[in-house]
Amino acid sequence: MSFQKNNQEFITSMLMKVWFADDEALPLLVDQTLSVFEDWIQTEILSAISDDQMEKFDTLLSQDISDEQLYNFFNQSIKNFDSFMDWLYDQFEKMYISNYKQSLNKS
């Protein structure tokens, strides 16, 4: 499964916890939240790698790479990468739901 598909499933699942499933605005909200999430998670992942690894990453990106190759790079570059990713997903969800609840309280 691709990173993009995983991310979309994560965002959809997360939004279902705070949004109405039959709301016609949900697909747009998923797209908008996915964009914010992908920017955020890229920043978090890239901040976890060293300058040397960043150079290797830049070289890797100049090629046509698969999700598997990208995963292997990060798995080798970031200690406990799978756990790190789980933690990032959890952190984003907590942050999003907390902000959502705060906005409800302001209404």
C-alpha atoms as an extended CHARMM CRD file, in Angstrom:
* protein
*
       107  EXT
         1         1  MET       CA              0.0000000000        0.0000000000        0.0000000000  PROA      1               0.0000000000
         2         2  SER       CA              1.2610000000        3.4880000000       -0.7880000000  PROA      2               0.0000000000
         3         3  PHE       CA              2.0630000000        6.2460000000        1.6680000000  PROA      3               0.0000000000
         4         4  GLN       CA             -0.5770000000        8.3930000000        0.0100000000  PROA      4               0.0000000000
         5         5  LYS       CA             -3.2710000000        5.7410000000        0.4180000000  PROA      5               0.0000000000
         6         6  ASN       CA             -2.2690000000        5.1510000000        4.0500000000  PROA      6               0.0000000000
         7         7  ASN       CA             -2.4090000000        8.8750000000        4.7250000000  PROA      7               0.0000000000
         8         8  GLN       CA             -5.8130000000        9.2510000000        3.1030000000  PROA      8               0.0000000000
         9         9  GLU       CA             -7.2180000000        6.3270000000        5.0890000000  PROA      9               0.0000000000
        10        10  PHE       CA             -5.7790000000        7.7810000000        8.2880000000  PROA      10              0.0000000000
        11        11  ILE       CA             -7.2790000000       11.2370000000        7.6600000000  PROA      11              0.0000000000
        12        12  THR       CA            -10.6640000000        9.7960000000        6.6970000000  PROA      12              0.0000000000
        13        13  SER       CA            -10.7360000000        7.6200000000        9.8090000000  PROA      13              0.0000000000
        14        14  MET       CA             -9.6670000000       10.5130000000       12.0160000000  PROA      14              0.0000000000
        15        15  LEU       CA            -12.2930000000       12.8520000000       10.5910000000  PROA      15              0.0000000000
        16        16  MET       CA            -15.0010000000       10.2350000000       11.0320000000  PROA      16              0.0000000000
        17        17  LYS       CA            -14.3880000000       10.5320000000       14.7750000000  PROA      17              0.0000000000
        18        18  VAL       CA            -15.3860000000       14.2060000000       14.7560000000  PROA      18              0.0000000000
        19        19  TRP       CA            -17.4740000000       14.6810000000       11.6240000000  PROA      19              0.0000000000
        20        20  PHE       CA            -20.7380000000       13.3600000000       10.2450000000  PROA      20              0.0000000000
        21        21  ALA       CA            -20.1570000000       10.4880000000        7.8170000000  PROA      21              0.0000000000
        22        22  ASP       CA            -23.0690000000       11.4380000000        5.5860000000  PROA      22              0.0000000000
        23        23  ASP       CA            -22.0930000000       15.1030000000        5.3200000000  PROA      23              0.0000000000
        24        24  GLU       CA            -21.5050000000       16.0020000000        1.6810000000  PROA      24              0.0000000000
        25        25  ALA       CA            -18.6330000000       18.3030000000        2.7150000000  PROA      25              0.0000000000
        26        26  LEU       CA            -16.6100000000       15.3730000000        4.1140000000  PROA      26              0.0000000000
        27        27  PRO       CA            -14.6750000000       14.5810000000        0.8840000000  PROA      27              0.0000000000
        28        28  LEU       CA            -13.5800000000       18.2220000000        0.6150000000  PROA      28              0.0000000000
        29        29  LEU       CA            -12.5980000000       18.2550000000        4.2860000000  PROA      29              0.0000000000
        30        30  VAL       CA            -10.5890000000       15.0480000000        3.7810000000  PROA      30              0.0000000000
        31        31  ASP       CA             -8.7350000000       16.6050000000        0.8270000000  PROA      31              0.0000000000
        32        32  GLN       CA             -7.9870000000       19.8210000000        2.7090000000  PROA      32              0.0000000000
        33        33  THR       CA             -6.9050000000       18.0520000000        5.8980000000  PROA      33              0.0000000000
        34        34  LEU       CA             -4.8110000000       15.5580000000        3.9140000000  PROA      34              0.0000000000
        35        35  SER       CA             -2.9000000000       18.4250000000        2.3340000000  PROA      35              0.0000000000
        36        36  VAL       CA             -2.1630000000       19.9710000000        5.7430000000  PROA      36              0.0000000000
        37        37  PHE       CA             -1.2210000000       16.5660000000        7.1690000000  PROA      37              0.0000000000
        38        38  GLU       CA              1.1510000000       15.6900000000        4.3270000000  PROA      38              0.0000000000
        39        39  ASP       CA              2.9700000000       19.0050000000        4.6670000000  PROA      39              0.0000000000
        40        40  TRP       CA              3.2230000000       18.5350000000        8.4320000000  PROA      40              0.0000000000
        41        41  ILE       CA              4.3920000000       14.9130000000        8.3260000000  PROA      41              0.0000000000
        42        42  GLN       CA              6.9980000000       15.6350000000        5.6350000000  PROA      42              0.0000000000
        43        43  THR       CA              8.4410000000       18.3700000000        7.8250000000  PROA      43              0.0000000000
        44        44  GLU       CA              8.5120000000       16.0570000000       10.8510000000  PROA      44              0.0000000000
        45        45  ILE       CA             10.1550000000       13.1960000000        8.9580000000  PROA      45              0.0000000000
        46        46  LEU       CA             12.7640000000       15.3820000000        7.3030000000  PROA      46              0.0000000000
        47        47  SER       CA             13.6380000000       17.0390000000       10.6000000000  PROA      47              0.0000000000
        48        48  ALA       CA             14.4000000000       13.5630000000       11.9860000000  PROA      48              0.0000000000
        49        49  ILE       CA             17.1720000000       12.8330000000        9.4940000000  PROA      49              0.0000000000
        50        50  SER       CA             20.7430000000       14.1000000000        9.5440000000  PROA      50              0.0000000000
        51        51  ASP       CA             22.3080000000       16.4760000000        7.0220000000  PROA      51              0.0000000000
        52        52  ASP       CA             24.1610000000       13.5380000000        5.4340000000  PROA      52              0.0000000000
        53        53  GLN       CA             20.9390000000       11.6120000000        5.1030000000  PROA      53              0.0000000000
        54        54  MET       CA             19.2540000000       14.7060000000        3.6600000000  PROA      54              0.0000000000
        55        55  GLU       CA             21.8280000000       14.7960000000        0.8730000000  PROA      55              0.0000000000
        56        56  LYS       CA             21.1590000000       11.1220000000        0.1470000000  PROA      56              0.0000000000
        57        57  PHE       CA             17.4350000000       11.8330000000        0.2330000000  PROA      57              0.0000000000
        58        58  ASP       CA             17.8120000000       14.6740000000       -2.2900000000  PROA      58              0.0000000000
        59        59  THR       CA             19.7490000000       12.3310000000       -4.5800000000  PROA      59              0.0000000000
        60        60  LEU       CA             17.1040000000        9.6510000000       -4.1710000000  PROA      60              0.0000000000
        61        61  LEU       CA             14.3340000000       12.1010000000       -5.0590000000  PROA      61              0.0000000000
        62        62  SER       CA             16.0590000000       13.0080000000       -8.3050000000  PROA      62              0.0000000000
        63        63  GLN       CA             15.3460000000        9.4440000000       -9.4300000000  PROA      63              0.0000000000
        64        64  ASP       CA             12.0610000000        7.7160000000      -10.1470000000  PROA      64              0.0000000000
        65        65  ILE       CA             11.5810000000        5.8200000000       -6.8690000000  PROA      65              0.0000000000
        66        66  SER       CA              8.8920000000        3.5490000000       -5.5240000000  PROA      66              0.0000000000
        67        67  ASP       CA              7.1620000000        3.8140000000       -2.1670000000  PROA      67              0.0000000000
        68        68  GLU       CA              9.1020000000        0.7240000000       -1.1300000000  PROA      68              0.0000000000
        69        69  GLN       CA             12.4380000000        2.4110000000       -1.8700000000  PROA      69              0.0000000000
        70        70  LEU       CA             11.3130000000        5.5160000000       -0.0090000000  PROA      70              0.0000000000
        71        71  TYR       CA             10.1950000000        3.4110000000        2.9510000000  PROA      71              0.0000000000
        72        72  ASN       CA             13.5220000000        1.5280000000        2.9680000000  PROA      72              0.0000000000
        73        73  PHE       CA             15.4540000000        4.7930000000        2.9770000000  PROA      73              0.0000000000
        74        74  PHE       CA             13.5320000000        6.1730000000        5.9610000000  PROA      74              0.0000000000
        75        75  ASN       CA             13.5770000000        2.8210000000        7.7300000000  PROA      75              0.0000000000
        76        76  GLN       CA             17.3790000000        2.8240000000        7.5210000000  PROA      76              0.0000000000
        77        77  SER       CA             17.6970000000        6.5330000000        8.3470000000  PROA      77              0.0000000000
        78        78  ILE       CA             15.3130000000        6.8460000000       11.3020000000  PROA      78              0.0000000000
        79        79  LYS       CA             15.6060000000        4.5410000000       14.2780000000  PROA      79              0.0000000000
        80        80  ASN       CA             12.3690000000        2.5860000000       14.8310000000  PROA      80              0.0000000000
        81        81  PHE       CA             10.8040000000        4.2240000000       11.7920000000  PROA      81              0.0000000000
        82        82  ASP       CA              7.4940000000        2.3270000000       12.0460000000  PROA      82              0.0000000000
        83        83  SER       CA              7.0650000000        3.3600000000       15.6810000000  PROA      83              0.0000000000
        84        84  PHE       CA              8.0530000000        6.9020000000       14.7650000000  PROA      84              0.0000000000
        85        85  MET       CA              5.3620000000        6.9650000000       12.0720000000  PROA      85              0.0000000000
        86        86  ASP       CA              2.7570000000        5.5940000000       14.4730000000  PROA      86              0.0000000000
        87        87  TRP       CA              3.7220000000        8.3200000000       16.9220000000  PROA      87              0.0000000000
        88        88  LEU       CA              3.3930000000       11.0040000000       14.2080000000  PROA      88              0.0000000000
        89        89  TYR       CA             -0.0690000000        9.7780000000       13.2280000000  PROA      89              0.0000000000
        90        90  ASP       CA             -1.0890000000        9.7980000000       16.8860000000  PROA      90              0.0000000000
        91        91  GLN       CA              0.3280000000       13.2980000000       17.4620000000  PROA      91              0.0000000000
        92        92  PHE       CA             -1.4700000000       14.7480000000       14.4580000000  PROA      92              0.0000000000
        93        93  GLU       CA             -4.7570000000       13.1800000000       15.4950000000  PROA      93              0.0000000000
        94        94  LYS       CA             -4.4440000000       14.5310000000       19.0340000000  PROA      94              0.0000000000
        95        95  MET       CA             -3.5500000000       17.9630000000       17.7160000000  PROA      95              0.0000000000
        96        96  TYR       CA             -6.3900000000       18.0000000000       15.1850000000  PROA      96              0.0000000000
        97        97  ILE       CA             -9.0640000000       16.7600000000       17.5890000000  PROA      97              0.0000000000
        98        98  SER       CA             -7.8810000000       19.1500000000       20.3010000000  PROA      98              0.0000000000
        99        99  ASN       CA             -8.1030000000       22.0920000000       17.8740000000  PROA      99              0.0000000000
       100       100  TYR       CA            -11.5010000000       20.8790000000       16.6840000000  PROA      100             0.0000000000
       101       101  LYS       CA            -12.8300000000       20.7320000000       20.2500000000  PROA      101             0.0000000000
       102       102  GLN       CA            -11.4240000000       24.1980000000       20.9810000000  PROA      102             0.0000000000
       103       103  SER       CA            -13.2120000000       25.5910000000       17.9320000000  PROA      103             0.0000000000
       104       104  LEU       CA            -16.4780000000       24.0270000000       19.1520000000  PROA      104             0.0000000000
       105       105  ASN       CA            -16.0540000000       25.6720000000       22.5250000000  PROA      105             0.0000000000
       106       106  LYS       CA            -15.6360000000       29.0660000000       20.8400000000  PROA      106             0.0000000000
       107       107  SER       CA            -18.8730000000       28.6400000000       18.8810000000  PROA      107             0.0000000000
